[in-house]
Amino acid sequence: MANMLMQAAILEKIGSPFRIATVARPSPLAGQVLVRIAASAVNPLDLKIRAGGAAHARQLLPAILGLDMAGTVEAVGPGVTGFCRGDEVYGMTGGVGGIQGSLAEYAAVDERLLAIKPAKLSMREAASLPLAFITAWEGLVDRVGIQPDQTVLIQGGAGGVGHIAIQIVLATGARAYATGSTRDQVLIERLGATWIDRNSEAKDYVSEHTDGRGFDIVYDTVGGAVLDASFNAVCRFGHVVSALGWGTHALAPLSFRAASYSGVFTLLPLLTGDGRTRHGEILREATRLAEAGRLAPKVDPRRFTLATVGEAYAALEGRKTDGKLVVDIA
């Protein structure tokens, strides 16, 4: 198997077009699973990595990018007991830290990062989930410990992480509110959340929707000024969590409310090896929710292949999408 070949999209240098090449197919080492990849999602972080603008997401070039994937187990390495040949799986498995990404026909991945694909979801839908779901779950469940009947504001509710976070909030029995543009209103309300115009002042929507109390939890998926607004939207003893905690922020509004702040760095297990088992556990929660009809990712209907992966990146960069962009590999 080590001498067999596969097709892959190679990024030779920062900002360059992808080159489709025939390369050696990997063999699974101890604790690894060889996956025949069916679909690979394109995330905003992938754009930053390609452009060299993600110092926190290290990937030495030339490299195969792609964080998220879904596919079928082709073979297992020594010591693997959780999967067998033929299993349909998905996960956030590479594309950073020197680990081969998912823009290839095959990848040998750490079994701890995988979960069985929900039967109710297609390969494309499953591939769109891992990064977004893990980020949303880590923030709402692992960091905050969301409880039924709490009020939760999702900043950027129509985005990749945001629309998944809304579904997790509702599945836990909490009440979901989400900011977005007027164009996002239909999606946010269809998901079951209360839409809030993203151009509104925090004091205004806090007054309107919480009688001035503030939200129990605010999950910021936007960063910058929106994170600052989140500190003014949380209630006393509440919790703000952000997946984009860049920049300089005044913490006084948070302190005055005796509220807490947590950050989410979803790539940490890939970059360091710590916490990989938790990623697999979280994806099993995603599978459970999807099978129960409580989780449905929004996927852009356009189809891309390895040969046209550059077009997928261009579409995301131009913000001309209607859901998560997915590249068909197999």
N, C-alpha and C positions, 0 to 999 in steps of 0.2 A: 504494500500500500504506500510505503514511503516514496516509491519511485513514480507514483501516479501523479497526474497533473490536474490543474483546475484553472478556470478563468477568474480574473480578479480585476478590479479597478484600482490602479496604483496612482497615488499622489507623489510625484517626484520631488517637487519643491513647493514652498508656500505660494498659494495663489495660482498655481499652474493648472491647466486642464487635466482631467483624469486620463490616464493611459490604460487601455484594456490590454492585459498581458496574460500569457500562459505561464503559470508558476507552479512550483511543487505543492502538491496537496499535503497538508499536515497529517501527522499520525498522532492519535491521542496518547498522552503520557499518563502516568499514575494519577488518578483522580479526575481525569479529563474525559469528555465525551466528544466524539467527532460528529458534527451536525452537518447534514446537507441542507444548506440554507435555501429557503423558499422566498423569503421577503426580508427586506432591510429598510427600516424607517430612516427618514432624514429629519434631524433635529436642528434647532437654531444653534446649538453648541457645535454641531458638525461644521456649520458655516464658519464659526469662529476658529475652529481648529484648522480648517483649510486655509483661512486667511492669516494664520499665525497670531491671532488676537486672543488666544486663550492660554495664558501662561500657567493657569491652574490645571489645564488639561494637556499634559505633556505627551507629545507623540513625535518621536524621531522619524525623519523622512529619509528615503522613500518609505511609504507605509500604505497599508490598506485601512481606510477609515470605515466608519459605521459603528454606532454604539448598540443599536437595538436590532434584534433579529427574531425570526421564527423559522422553524424547519423540522427536519426529521432526523432522529438519531441513526447514524450509519454504522457506528462502531463505538465501543467503550474501552477505556484504558484499564490497567490493573487497579483493583480496589474499588471500582465503581459498582455500587449496588442499587442506586436509586433509579437507574434508567437502563433500558435495554434497546436493542436494535428495533427500529420501527416506531418508537415512541415519538409523538409530535410534541415539540417543546418550544419554549420561547424564553428570552432573557435579554438583559443588558450585559453584553459579554466581552466587549473589547473596543478597539478604536482609540484608546488612550494608553499611556504608560508603557508603550512598547508592545502592547497586546494586539494581535491581528484583529481587525474589525470585520464587519459583516458584509462589506461590498465584495464578496467573493462567493464562489459556489460551495465552499466548505470552510469550516473553522473548527479547531480543536479548543474546547472551552472548559473552564472549571465547572464541574457538575454542580457545585454549590450555588452557582448563579442562575441555574435553570429551574423551570417548573413545567409541569405538563400543560400543554396548550388547552384552553377552554374549548370544548367540543362545539359550543355555540358560536364561536368566532372563527372567521376565516384566517388563513395564514397572514394575510395583509393586515387584518384588524389586530391580530395578536402581536405582530411585529411593531405596531404603532404604540403599544402600551408600556413596555418596561420602564423606560426613563421617566415618563410622565407619571405613571402610577406609583412607582417607588418614591419619587420626589413628593408627591401629594400625601402618600401614606406615612412616610417618615415625619412629615411636618405635623399632620393632624393627629396621628395615633402615637407614634414613638416619642415625639417631642412634647406634644400638648396633652395627649390623653383625652381626646374628645369624648364628651358624654351626651346621652340623649337629652333633648330639650334645650341644649345650649344654642345661643345665636352665633352664627359663624359668617363672617364676611370674607369672601374670596375676591381679592384685588386682581382683576384680569380674568374674569370667569369664563370667557370664551376661548382662552388660549389652550395650548396643549396640556399643561399642568392644571390650569384653572377648571376646564370642563370635566376633568377626571376628579378633581377635588370636590366639586359640587356633588358628584354622584356618591363619593365616599361619605360626605357630610349627611346626605339624605339617608344613606343605607344605615347609618348609626342612629338615626332617629333625631338628629339635630336639625335646626332650621337654617337654611342656606340663603344668603344674600350675595349678590355678585355684581361688581362694577364691570362696565363695558360700554362700547359705543352704541349708538342707536341701531347700527347694523347688527350688533351682537344681541340685541334684546330678544329676538325670536328664539335663538338657540338657548340663551340663558333661561328664559321662561319655559321653554319646552323641556329642559332638563329638570325643572321643578323648583328653581331658585327665584327669589325676588330680584328683579333687575334694578340697578342703580346707575344712573348716568355717570360715566367716569369723569365728566367735567364738573360734577357737583362738588361743593365744598364739604369737607368731612363734618363740620359742625351742622350742616344742613341735613345730611342723610342720617347722622346720628340722632338728630332731633326727630326726624320724620319716622324712622323705623325702630328706634329704641327708647323714645321719649327722653332723650338726652343721656341715658345711662351709658351707652356704648355697647359694643359687641363683646361677647365672652371671648371669642377667638377672632383674630384677623390674620388671614394667610395672604401675604404679599407675594405675587409672582411677577411683579413688574420692576420693582426697585426704584432707586432715585427718589424723586419727590413723592411718589406713591407710598414708599416705605415711611417717609416722614408723616404723611397723612394718616398712615395706619396707627402711628403712635398716638394720634389725636382721636382715633375712632374706637380704640379699645376701652373696655370698662375698667373700673377699679378692680385690682387683683386679677385682671384678665391676662391674655397671652397673645403676643404678636410673634408670628413665625414668618421667615422669608427665605425664599430660594435664591434671592438676588440681593444680598446685603452689601453691595459695593458702595463706595463713596464715603463721604463724611456726613454723619447724622447727629443731630442734637437729641440726646436721650432724656432730657429734662421732662418732656411731656409724658414719657413712659414712667419715669420715676415718680412724678406727682400723682400718678394713679396706682402706685405700688404694683405695677404690672410687670410682666416678664417678657424677655425676648429670646428667641432661639433661631439659629440658622440651620439650614439644610445643605449639605454638600454631598450629593448623591454619588459622585465619582470616587469617594474615598476608598471603598472596598476594592475597586479596580486598581487604583493607584498604589495602595499600600498592602492589600491582601487582608486587612482587618475588616470583619463584618460581612464577608461574602455569604455566609450561611443565612444571615438575616435577609439578604436580598432574595434568596430563593424562597424563604418563608413568606415574605411580603407578596411575591408573585403567586404563591399558592392561595393567598387571600384574594388576589385579583381573579384567579380562576374560580374560586368559590362564588364571588359576587357575580361574575359573568354567567356562570351556570345557573345562578338563581334569577337571572334577568335584571340584576341591579347595576350592571356595568356595561356600557356600550360606547366604545371609542368612535370619534368622528374621523373618518378617513376621506381624504380628497379622492374623487373618482378617477382622476387621471392616472394613466399607467406609464411607468418608466421601466427601463431595463438597465443592465450594466452599461450597454452602449450609449444610453441617453441619460446617465446619472447626472451629467453636467447640467442638463435641462432641469432636472428636479432641484438641484442646488440653486439655479438661477431663479426658478419660480418662488422658492422660499425666500431668497434674498430680496426679490421684488415684492414680497408680501402679497403675492397673487395666489392665495390658497383658499381652499374651502375644507379645512380639516388637515389632518396629518398627511404628509406626503410619504409614499411608500414605493420603494423600488422592487420590482419583481426580479428575483434572481433565478429561480428554477423555472 
